[in-house]
Amino acid sequence: MSRDNETKRRFLFAALIVASLVLLTVFLREPASGTLHALRDKGAGSLTPLQSLATRAVKPFRDGYQYVGDLAGAMEENRDLKREMESLRGRVIELDEAKEENDRLKQALDFRNADIFPDGSRFVTARVIGWSPTRWQEWVRIDRGSAQGVKLNSPVVGVSPSLGDSLYGKGLVGKVVAVGENSALVQLIIDAESSVAAVAQGTRAQGIVEGTASGKLVMDYVERDQPVEVKKVVITSGSGQIYPKGIPVGIVESVGEEDVNIYKRIELRAFVDYSALEEVMVIVIESGSVQLEEQMDSVAPNEETGSGSGR
Amino acid sequence: MGMADILRLTAVLLAAVLLQSAVMSQFPILGVTADLFLIIVVMVALSRGSMTGAMYGAVVGLLADVVFMEPLGMRVILYVAVGYGLGRFGEEFHPAGVGLLALIVVVASIITQTGYGLFVYITSPEGMFFTMLRLQIIPEALVDGLLAVPVYILLVRTRVVPGPETEVTLFS
């Protein structure tokens, strides 16, 4: 190899590295509405029809693939679920009683029917057409965007009509962190940068539900003297800017305490199987809603503001 | 490099974009998705040298950033480094044999993902590198290595990379 050639190669390598560093720096420093962000989003958006088509085309194969994978853990899960079902049967009777009482009280107080979601909320059903390529981030791409009314930071919940009235599959999925014309990116609540203000039913202990690198949900910042029981449902508290109060997040799976930590460590089992998301519902909250404004007034700092707009 | 070569490399890149964005993400193995972009950069760099490897890495990296919705330039840096480094390695040692190439892909995948992990570590509030080593980096390196075998055979068949002079062996 000639000396000239060698110099040329090194120069090219250095030039490409410098150029990419400049590109990265400019991208990270510009706002989410900047030119480079727009170019990237447009480029990714142009793949939406293709991804949408491919998702439909490969669905039978994906289902088959998932079925085979699920079979492995099905036996053990079946045993656990039977045991759990027995205990839940008893709880259902109790809850039916409680629900009737609750309904009566609500009527008495003249609560609005859709009290979870602010007045004027619209629901946009979307199909999941893409998944994050690595577990460093947890997001999905959906086939609805600004053209269908989807907005930045819109909350997203699961849709599983086949499961009847059960909460499973219908919990909180995440929030919209980037919007294209016909597609949007949804940051899942299992993303390590996601945080959701939440409350545990029963004792009403408040905390922040965060994603972890292992894909589990953890409820943090719950004081050690606050009692939290296993199998209680955790819902959004509405004390952040994004999620309305009352959306189911998960069930308390374990409650731990460490000597070095002033807070409890509470692990949750989510209502949604994030690896098998197919359809979701975006809640578009129109500005000017009375409930939303009430919630905005009680915003707690650093809650539900996890980054993602840069993506 | 002639026009036919450029066309072949472009066709491979477009096929990779289609497969990665529309198909690969739907079939995770060991909980991770294979990185087809990295595999083709490795194959092209090893067979065509550091100059082509670095330039191809830049183009593939830019498209990967768009497809993966990542900050523009991040994968460009990683793939340029992999393309150049493995191009130099290929020029010096001329590695051959499917097994050896798969092993090189595994190592390249670990290096690339470690670089990616460092970037996330610097820019994210949460340090989760060691958890990701177990959940993401090692599984994806293995999956990338496995996928490298059919990809290599396909690239040889379509004459994107030159085939082995003798019969294909596991390790030359």
Chai-1 contact restraints between the chains, C-beta under 6 A:
chainA,res_idxA,chainB,res_idxB,connection_type,confidence,min_distance_angstrom,max_distance_angstrom,comment,restraint_id
A,R9,B,S50,contact,1.0,0.0,6.0,A-B,restraint_1
A,R9,B,M51,contact,1.0,0.0,6.0,A-B,restraint_2
A,F13,B,A54,contact,1.0,0.0,6.0,A-B,restraint_3
A,F13,B,Y84,contact,1.0,0.0,6.0,A-B,restraint_4
A,L16,B,A54,contact,1.0,0.0,6.0,A-B,restraint_5
A,L16,B,A58,contact,1.0,0.0,6.0,A-B,restraint_6
A,L16,B,V80,contact,1.0,0.0,6.0,A-B,restraint_7
A,S20,B,G73,contact,1.0,0.0,6.0,A-B,restraint_8
A,S20,B,V76,contact,1.0,0.0,6.0,A-B,restraint_9
A,S20,B,I77,contact,1.0,0.0,6.0,A-B,restraint_10
A,L23,B,L72,contact,1.0,0.0,6.0,A-B,restraint_11
A,L23,B,G73,contact,1.0,0.0,6.0,A-B,restraint_12
A,L24,B,P71,contact,1.0,0.0,6.0,A-B,restraint_13
A,L24,B,G73,contact,1.0,0.0,6.0,A-B,restraint_14
A,L24,B,M74,contact,1.0,0.0,6.0,A-B,restraint_15
A,F27,B,P71,contact,1.0,0.0,6.0,A-B,restraint_16
A,F27,B,L72,contact,1.0,0.0,6.0,A-B,restraint_17
A,F27,B,G73,contact,1.0,0.0,6.0,A-B,restraint_18
A,L28,B,P71,contact,1.0,0.0,6.0,A-B,restraint_19
A,L36,B,L72,contact,1.0,0.0,6.0,A-B,restraint_20
A,R40,B,V66,contact,1.0,0.0,6.0,A-B,restraint_21
A,R40,B,L72,contact,1.0,0.0,6.0,A-B,restraint_22
A,G43,B,V66,contact,1.0,0.0,6.0,A-B,restraint_23
A,A44,B,V66,contact,1.0,0.0,6.0,A-B,restraint_24
A,A44,B,M69,contact,1.0,0.0,6.0,A-B,restraint_25
A,L47,B,S21,contact,1.0,0.0,6.0,A-B,restraint_26
A,L50,B,A22,contact,1.0,0.0,6.0,A-B,restraint_27
A,Q51,B,S21,contact,1.0,0.0,6.0,A-B,restraint_28
A,Q51,B,A22,contact,1.0,0.0,6.0,A-B,restraint_29
A,A54,B,A22,contact,1.0,0.0,6.0,A-B,restraint_30
A,V58,B,Q26,contact,1.0,0.0,6.0,A-B,restraint_31
A,R62,B,Q26,contact,1.0,0.0,6.0,A-B,restraint_32
A,Y65,B,F27,contact,1.0,0.0,6.0,A-B,restraint_33
A,G130,B,S25,contact,1.0,0.0,6.0,A-B,restraint_34
A,W131,B,S25,contact,1.0,0.0,6.0,A-B,restraint_35
A,P133,B,T33,contact,1.0,0.0,6.0,A-B,restraint_36
A,P133,B,F68,contact,1.0,0.0,6.0,A-B,restraint_37
A,T134,B,Q136,contact,1.0,0.0,6.0,A-B,restraint_38
A,R135,B,L135,contact,1.0,0.0,6.0,A-B,restraint_39
A,R135,B,Q136,contact,1.0,0.0,6.0,A-B,restraint_40
A,W136,B,V120,contact,1.0,0.0,6.0,A-B,restraint_41
A,A192,B,E126,contact,1.0,0.0,6.0,A-B,restraint_42
A,A192,B,M128,contact,1.0,0.0,6.0,A-B,restraint_43
A,A213,B,M128,contact,1.0,0.0,6.0,A-B,restraint_44
A,A213,B,T131,contact,1.0,0.0,6.0,A-B,restraint_45
A,A213,B,M132,contact,1.0,0.0,6.0,A-B,restraint_46
A,S214,B,T131,contact,1.0,0.0,6.0,A-B,restraint_47
A,R311,B,M69,contact,1.0,0.0,6.0,A-B,restraint_48
